[in-house]
Amino acid sequence: MPAELTQFDFSPIWLSLKLASITTVLLLLLATPVAWWLDRSEHRLKSMIAALVTLPLVLPPSVLGFYLLLMLGPNGPIGSFSQQIGLGSLAFSFKGLVIASVIYSFPFAVQPIQNAFEAMGKKPLEAAATLGASPFDRFFTISLPMIRPGLVTAAVLGFAHTIGEFGVILMIGGNIPGETKVLSVAIYEHVESMEFQQAHILSGGMVLFSFIVLFTLYSINGKTRRLH
């Protein structure tokens, strides 16, 4: 087998980057209000919501992928609804990968943001309230700037976790070139086909990428602690 990457190896790389970018944006938009609510709320269902948010951390990816496939498939409640409104099938599609990735990586985004809210405390917001700042102003001009390190951590972890996904992706997306064949699935396919040269190149790139992500994250957190 040739050592060079084939032309089909570049499509999973770009597809993985596209999936991770879209997922990261959605994670920040969805995880921030959830983290805010979990930090501030005293609702009796708070523990249940927190458990549901954290559930993907402890569930095997195959289990999560299986139930997502049932829900997003053509006979599932979400899949059938998406077809009725003209969005087409969600299972074995890029749209389905985005939904699965957001659910699977959700706790990786919520936890650092929630920790940042907890570290911020209530005093800055109470001081702003005494000066007449509205809840909207307090959230966007005080809370979000103060939890910036948590947002950065959530973005980095969400992006990296999405890049490395395999079990959930394979269950919900399969192996469709140009549509659902992401980097982790491509590596698996090369290993199955005994194409170890290509698997080495892609896997080595993943190791290097993971190291850079972790190094960047620790560097940012270290600088933040020194500033504080």
C-alpha positions as CSV (number, residue, x, y, z in Angstrom):
1,M,0.0,0.0,0.0
2,P,1.3,3.5,-0.8
3,A,2.3,5.6,2.2
4,E,0.7,8.8,0.9
5,L,-2.8,9.7,1.9
6,T,-5.4,9.0,-0.8
7,Q,-7.6,11.7,-2.0
8,F,-10.4,10.4,0.1
9,D,-8.5,11.0,3.3
10,F,-8.8,14.7,3.1
11,S,-12.6,14.8,3.0
12,P,-12.9,13.2,6.5
13,I,-10.5,15.8,7.9
14,W,-12.4,18.8,6.6
15,L,-15.7,17.1,7.5
16,S,-14.5,16.6,11.1
17,L,-13.3,20.3,11.3
18,K,-16.7,21.5,10.0
19,L,-18.6,19.3,12.4
20,A,-16.5,20.4,15.4
21,S,-16.8,24.1,14.5
22,I,-20.6,24.0,14.2
23,T,-20.9,21.8,17.3
24,T,-18.7,24.2,19.3
25,V,-20.8,27.3,18.4
26,L,-24.0,25.5,19.3
27,L,-22.5,24.2,22.5
28,L,-21.6,27.6,23.7
29,L,-25.0,29.0,22.8
30,L,-26.9,26.2,24.6
31,A,-24.5,25.4,27.5
32,T,-24.1,29.0,28.8
33,P,-27.8,29.5,29.8
34,V,-28.0,26.0,31.2
35,A,-24.8,26.5,33.2
36,W,-26.2,29.8,34.5
37,W,-29.4,28.2,35.5
38,L,-27.7,25.2,37.3
39,D,-25.5,27.7,39.2
40,R,-28.2,30.1,40.2
41,S,-31.4,28.0,40.5
42,E,-32.7,26.4,43.7
43,H,-35.5,24.5,41.8
44,R,-36.3,21.1,43.2
45,L,-35.6,19.5,39.7
46,K,-32.1,21.0,39.6
47,S,-30.4,17.7,40.6
48,M,-32.4,15.8,38.0
49,I,-31.4,18.3,35.3
50,A,-27.8,18.2,36.4
51,A,-27.8,14.4,36.2
52,L,-29.3,14.5,32.7
53,V,-26.7,17.0,31.5
54,T,-23.9,14.8,32.9
55,L,-25.3,11.5,31.7
56,P,-23.3,11.4,28.4
57,L,-20.1,11.3,30.5
58,V,-21.0,7.9,32.0
59,L,-23.0,6.3,29.3
60,P,-21.2,4.0,26.8
61,P,-21.1,5.8,23.4
62,S,-22.8,2.8,21.8
63,V,-25.7,3.1,24.2
64,L,-26.1,6.8,23.6
65,G,-25.7,6.3,19.8
66,F,-28.3,3.5,19.8
67,Y,-31.0,5.6,21.5
68,L,-30.2,8.6,19.4
69,L,-30.5,6.4,16.3
70,L,-34.0,5.3,17.5
71,M,-35.1,8.9,18.1
72,L,-33.5,10.4,14.9
73,G,-34.4,7.5,12.6
74,P,-37.3,7.8,10.1
75,N,-39.6,6.0,12.6
76,G,-38.5,7.9,15.6
77,P,-40.3,10.9,17.1
78,I,-37.7,13.4,16.1
79,G,-36.8,11.8,12.8
80,S,-40.4,11.5,11.6
81,F,-41.1,15.1,12.6
82,S,-38.1,16.4,10.7
83,Q,-39.4,14.6,7.6
84,Q,-42.9,16.0,8.0
85,I,-41.5,19.6,8.1
86,G,-39.3,19.0,5.1
87,L,-35.9,18.6,6.8
88,G,-35.4,15.1,5.6
89,S,-34.0,12.2,7.5
90,L,-31.7,13.0,10.4
91,A,-30.2,9.5,10.8
92,F,-27.1,8.9,8.6
93,S,-26.9,12.6,7.7
94,F,-24.6,15.5,8.6
95,K,-27.5,17.2,10.5
96,G,-27.8,14.1,12.6
97,L,-24.1,14.1,13.4
98,V,-24.4,17.7,14.6
99,I,-27.3,16.8,16.9
100,A,-25.5,13.8,18.3
101,S,-22.3,15.7,18.7
102,V,-24.0,18.5,20.7
103,I,-25.7,16.0,23.0
104,Y,-22.5,13.9,23.5
105,S,-20.2,16.9,24.2
106,F,-22.7,18.9,26.1
107,P,-21.3,18.1,29.6
108,F,-17.8,19.0,28.5
109,A,-19.2,22.5,27.8
110,V,-21.6,23.0,30.7
111,Q,-19.2,22.0,33.5
112,P,-16.4,24.5,32.9
113,I,-18.9,27.3,32.3
114,Q,-20.8,26.4,35.5
115,N,-17.5,26.3,37.4
116,A,-16.7,29.8,36.1
117,F,-20.1,31.1,37.2
118,E,-19.6,29.5,40.7
119,A,-16.1,31.1,40.9
120,M,-17.5,34.5,40.0
121,G,-20.0,34.5,42.8
122,K,-23.0,36.8,43.3
123,K,-21.3,39.9,44.6
124,P,-20.4,41.5,41.3
125,L,-23.9,41.1,40.1
126,E,-25.4,42.4,43.3
127,A,-23.1,45.5,43.1
128,A,-24.2,46.1,39.5
129,A,-27.9,45.8,40.5
130,T,-27.5,48.4,43.2
131,L,-26.2,50.8,40.5
132,G,-29.3,50.2,38.4
133,A,-28.0,47.6,35.9
134,S,-30.8,45.5,34.4
135,P,-30.5,41.7,34.4
136,F,-29.8,41.7,30.7
137,D,-26.9,44.2,31.2
138,R,-25.6,42.3,34.2
139,F,-25.4,39.1,32.2
140,F,-23.8,40.4,29.1
141,T,-21.5,43.2,30.4
142,I,-20.5,41.6,33.7
143,S,-21.1,37.8,33.8
144,L,-19.9,36.9,30.3
145,P,-16.6,38.9,30.5
146,M,-15.8,37.5,33.9
147,I,-16.4,33.8,32.8
148,R,-14.3,34.2,29.7
149,P,-11.8,31.5,30.8
150,G,-14.6,29.1,31.3
151,L,-16.0,29.8,27.9
152,V,-12.6,29.3,26.3
153,T,-12.2,26.0,28.2
154,A,-15.7,24.9,27.1
155,A,-15.0,25.8,23.5
156,V,-11.6,24.0,23.4
157,L,-12.9,20.9,25.1
158,G,-16.1,20.7,23.0
159,F,-14.1,21.1,19.8
160,A,-11.5,18.5,20.7
161,H,-14.1,16.1,22.0
162,T,-16.1,16.3,18.8
163,I,-13.0,15.7,16.7
164,G,-12.3,12.5,18.6
165,E,-15.8,11.1,18.6
166,F,-16.2,7.6,17.2
167,G,-18.9,5.4,18.8
168,V,-21.8,7.8,18.7
169,I,-20.8,9.1,15.3
170,L,-20.6,5.6,13.8
171,M,-24.0,4.6,15.3
172,I,-25.9,7.7,14.1
173,G,-23.9,8.5,10.9
174,G,-22.5,5.3,9.6
175,N,-19.7,5.6,7.0
176,I,-20.9,7.7,4.1
177,P,-18.0,9.5,2.2
178,G,-18.5,13.2,2.2
179,E,-21.5,13.1,4.4
180,T,-20.8,11.3,7.7
181,K,-17.3,9.7,7.2
182,V,-15.3,11.8,9.7
183,L,-11.7,11.4,10.8
184,S,-12.2,8.8,13.5
185,V,-14.3,6.6,11.2
186,A,-11.7,6.9,8.4
187,I,-9.0,5.7,10.8
188,Y,-11.2,2.7,11.7
189,E,-11.8,1.9,8.1
190,H,-8.1,2.0,7.3
191,V,-7.3,-0.4,10.1
192,E,-10.1,-2.7,9.0
193,S,-8.6,-2.7,5.5
194,M,-5.1,-3.3,6.8
195,E,-4.0,0.1,5.5
196,F,-1.7,0.8,8.4
197,Q,0.3,3.5,6.7
198,Q,-2.7,5.7,6.2
199,A,-4.0,4.9,9.7
200,H,-0.6,5.9,11.2
201,I,-0.6,9.2,9.4
202,L,-4.2,10.1,10.5
203,S,-3.7,8.8,14.0
204,G,-0.4,10.6,14.4
205,G,-2.1,13.8,13.4
206,M,-4.9,13.2,16.0
207,V,-2.2,12.7,18.7
208,L,-0.4,15.9,17.7
209,F,-3.7,17.8,17.6
210,S,-4.8,16.5,21.0
211,F,-1.5,17.5,22.5
212,I,-1.7,21.0,21.1
213,V,-5.2,21.4,22.4
214,L,-4.3,20.3,25.9
215,F,-1.1,22.4,25.9
216,T,-3.1,25.5,24.8
217,L,-5.8,24.9,27.4
218,Y,-3.3,24.5,30.3
219,S,-1.4,27.6,29.1
220,I,-4.5,29.7,29.0
221,N,-5.6,28.5,32.5
222,G,-2.1,29.1,33.9
223,K,-2.0,32.6,32.6
224,T,-5.5,33.3,33.9
225,R,-4.6,32.1,37.4
226,R,-1.4,34.2,37.4
227,L,-3.5,37.3,36.4
228,H,-5.9,36.7,39.3
